[in-house]
């Protein structure tokens, strides 16, 4: 099956054509301000490179940093109301209580707290106050608010009240775009609500972006459905991705890790992606990034949902090097590298210049760095190697030596040997690993549920069955499903031997399902 | 409002400090320090800190008073949040909710309190009474009854002193209130109140047996609020100066660094309502080649270095992030974390035979004779 993978990064838009297990073509273009311009150019360049081979492409998978950048830069966000089903609990900490003030002011479309919610064991905390939900819906319509985030206490265990609230809101305000927290987040009310509100305030942008991607694909002459890559290394159909833009927040680092696994054929490894500004280090387990189990800040907002566990440090090709005393980063010249680095005729000493001087890269005009003292070059390389090794070791999950996959435009900055690393693997097409990861993404199903009075084997079996059903519903081929994550945590103080279990399964997209899903 | 009147009898001739209004920076530092003193348990204070921030933003403040300034017959409410940390992640801490059992107890006693204090300074309960104080205006006594966090109600200085364990008030967020007028022992009180707590959703605000000013002065663990604030400030200052926060904790609390390494294995199981288990840590730097094993029952209880027990409760065993100095909870400690294991001196009251009976290693199922890291000739 032929697929095109595109990674829209802050600096570059990369595109590849993958046929089965082979990378047929790969291009790198500059990201444009309108985002889709870069996609259009990438598709044109790719077509030019591979010629007729592009015919019969079954799907285009795009990963984009557009949504997370909108939050970080406070741009293109629509107002969103927050409806929390919780009273009489949780009244003193209203929605967005711990948000940066500027962001809260920008998106605040009103907060509504109503009676309802559940206990940890599924009993209702209070009956749902349906009249209050209806009144909230009417107020949102009167205020001209067109998106809402609905969060109910313990909704990851039972979404009944969120589902019912959505029905009522839809009756009162048919144009309302509704995000339910149970579809996004995990246990942890404030962090789940935060993710839900972020998702609601990205509805305008997500709709426009997905439409623009589809237009770019159509204009390139391809007749292939669009999929958007997700934080966990899987894809969602355009229709679902439009509704859940937060699931694309961390697709960049995820796609790099997935691409590294695909290109190397190694499924359990550490991965370092050395870009222009940062190096992102993650851990691959069974071909997927290990998930962050803790709070992840997005634009100053605490979130807790499906995100890869990635540690970033300020080491990249554009990282600025200063002398006396020697400091490496964290400042980077970023996408101005090709103007400002010494080897490109600029006057800023960067790690790219050091790499050329050290003989580990051949790029630009070597004569411009001939005068660099050998000691400076050696010490800088040692500093970079030490920091990368520390970061990789910090992210390792056990003592056994594992391979390290080095990808990204600055992969040459990675040392050949590190403690705790069996070998450093440098793969073909390493500079476009992220686009390869997009092209090879799969479909997943996940369960995060508290089970009571069941033995460990039985509850894990039950959780796996639920996860499999969800994956198939999302378009996975049942024959290809495999469990990539299984975790159980006994819960202190709760009666009935309560155990929280999380299971995730993934599988290939059903080939004939692609058209339908698109 | 009656509060800090002159003490009837000065203790050790010490002159009580004047009351002081805490700044929000003090409260931020308190939350950080309380989390470290929680020795892995007690719950993350974050939601309680958010509550106090909100109340300060609306103009409320908290006054901290020296326990020695309490009149002998002053009445002090000992407060805590009870329940499962997981439930607390959904049923957010709420200042009005925390205040409910205080009013219930006042109605039951037919008398107003003069001040509030924390059951345990470690974890979220270290900040809990500040929510009530900010809302009601009652001052907070600079003391608690654990000097850290412990999992059960009989593991307190007032229980070790065999002070009366009743009456007890518990409130639910709905209109459910429970008074336990009497219980046969602290352990009975723990069992009965735990049942009520589970019934209302495994989260409840409680007001423990009220204490007189005299009792607080004689049997409370004094100045622990200030200790937690100073500890938090030391960590924040160290971070701001790019100095070592772990060193700052040791200096602030006269503690000892036992081990530094990387977590390589964690085993957890829930039994009898507790989170039990152990974490294995492989040494880094000077500790390379050695293995530290730290056991926990909600809180860290005993630590072994290469198989030999080297630290045990009631010494405080704190596992902190080696870089940031942040406390690490027993429910979130995981593979790969770079951690430092520290011992901080435990409260004197728990070093007595009765104290060790309540909170020594045998109270947590370890057949070990207590030996303090801080004893003469210890490591």
HADDOCK unambig.tbl for C-alpha pairs under 7 A between the chains (distance, minus, plus):
assign (segid A and resid 88 and name CA) (segid B and resid 173 and name CA) 6.27 0.50 0.50
assign (segid A and resid 88 and name CA) (segid B and resid 174 and name CA) 6.70 0.50 0.50
assign (segid A and resid 89 and name CA) (segid B and resid 91 and name CA) 6.30 0.50 0.50
assign (segid A and resid 89 and name CA) (segid B and resid 173 and name CA) 5.97 0.50 0.50
assign (segid A and resid 90 and name CA) (segid B and resid 91 and name CA) 6.00 0.50 0.50
assign (segid A and resid 90 and name CA) (segid B and resid 92 and name CA) 4.94 0.50 0.50
assign (segid A and resid 90 and name CA) (segid B and resid 93 and name CA) 6.70 0.50 0.50
assign (segid A and resid 90 and name CA) (segid B and resid 94 and name CA) 6.08 0.50 0.50
assign (segid A and resid 91 and name CA) (segid B and resid 94 and name CA) 6.74 0.50 0.50
assign (segid A and resid 92 and name CA) (segid B and resid 51 and name CA) 6.69 0.50 0.50
assign (segid A and resid 92 and name CA) (segid B and resid 94 and name CA) 5.35 0.50 0.50
assign (segid A and resid 92 and name CA) (segid B and resid 95 and name CA) 6.74 0.50 0.50
assign (segid A and resid 93 and name CA) (segid B and resid 51 and name CA) 6.55 0.50 0.50
assign (segid A and resid 119 and name CA) (segid B and resid 201 and name CA) 5.81 0.50 0.50
assign (segid A and resid 120 and name CA) (segid B and resid 87 and name CA) 6.60 0.50 0.50
assign (segid A and resid 120 and name CA) (segid B and resid 201 and name CA) 6.84 0.50 0.50
assign (segid A and resid 153 and name CA) (segid B and resid 90 and name CA) 5.77 0.50 0.50
assign (segid A and resid 153 and name CA) (segid B and resid 91 and name CA) 6.96 0.50 0.50
assign (segid A and resid 154 and name CA) (segid B and resid 90 and name CA) 6.14 0.50 0.50
assign (segid A and resid 187 and name CA) (segid B and resid 89 and name CA) 6.88 0.50 0.50
assign (segid A and resid 187 and name CA) (segid B and resid 90 and name CA) 6.75 0.50 0.50
assign (segid A and resid 188 and name CA) (segid B and resid 89 and name CA) 4.59 0.50 0.50
assign (segid A and resid 188 and name CA) (segid B and resid 90 and name CA) 5.33 0.50 0.50
assign (segid A and resid 189 and name CA) (segid B and resid 89 and name CA) 6.10 0.50 0.50
assign (segid A and resid 189 and name CA) (segid B and resid 90 and name CA) 4.66 0.50 0.50
assign (segid A and resid 394 and name CA) (segid B and resid 336 and name CA) 6.08 0.50 0.50
assign (segid A and resid 395 and name CA) (segid B and resid 336 and name CA) 6.13 0.50 0.50
assign (segid A and resid 396 and name CA) (segid B and resid 336 and name CA) 5.80 0.50 0.50
assign (segid A and resid 397 and name CA) (segid B and resid 335 and name CA) 5.23 0.50 0.50
assign (segid A and resid 397 and name CA) (segid B and resid 336 and name CA) 4.88 0.50 0.50
assign (segid A and resid 398 and name CA) (segid B and resid 264 and name CA) 5.53 0.50 0.50
assign (segid A and resid 398 and name CA) (segid B and resid 335 and name CA) 6.82 0.50 0.50
assign (segid A and resid 398 and name CA) (segid B and resid 336 and name CA) 6.74 0.50 0.50
assign (segid A and resid 399 and name CA) (segid B and resid 264 and name CA) 6.80 0.50 0.50
assign (segid A and resid 490 and name CA) (segid B and resid 269 and name CA) 5.62 0.50 0.50
assign (segid A and resid 490 and name CA) (segid B and resid 270 and name CA) 5.05 0.50 0.50
assign (segid A and resid 491 and name CA) (segid B and resid 270 and name CA) 6.10 0.50 0.50
assign (segid A and resid 491 and name CA) (segid B and resid 275 and name CA) 6.87 0.50 0.50
assign (segid A and resid 492 and name CA) (segid B and resid 84 and name CA) 6.20 0.50 0.50
assign (segid A and resid 492 and name CA) (segid B and resid 270 and name CA) 5.61 0.50 0.50
assign (segid A and resid 492 and name CA) (segid B and resid 273 and name CA) 5.23 0.50 0.50
assign (segid A and resid 492 and name CA) (segid B and resid 274 and name CA) 4.66 0.50 0.50
assign (segid A and resid 492 and name CA) (segid B and resid 275 and name CA) 4.69 0.50 0.50
assign (segid A and resid 493 and name CA) (segid B and resid 83 and name CA) 6.57 0.50 0.50
assign (segid A and resid 493 and name CA) (segid B and resid 84 and name CA) 5.07 0.50 0.50
assign (segid A and resid 493 and name CA) (segid B and resid 273 and name CA) 3.96 0.50 0.50
assign (segid A and resid 493 and name CA) (segid B and resid 274 and name CA) 5.57 0.50 0.50
assign (segid A and resid 494 and name CA) (segid B and resid 84 and name CA) 6.46 0.50 0.50
assign (segid A and resid 494 and name CA) (segid B and resid 202 and name CA) 6.82 0.50 0.50
assign (segid A and resid 494 and name CA) (segid B and resid 273 and name CA) 5.93 0.50 0.50
assign (segid A and resid 495 and name CA) (segid B and resid 273 and name CA) 6.56 0.50 0.50
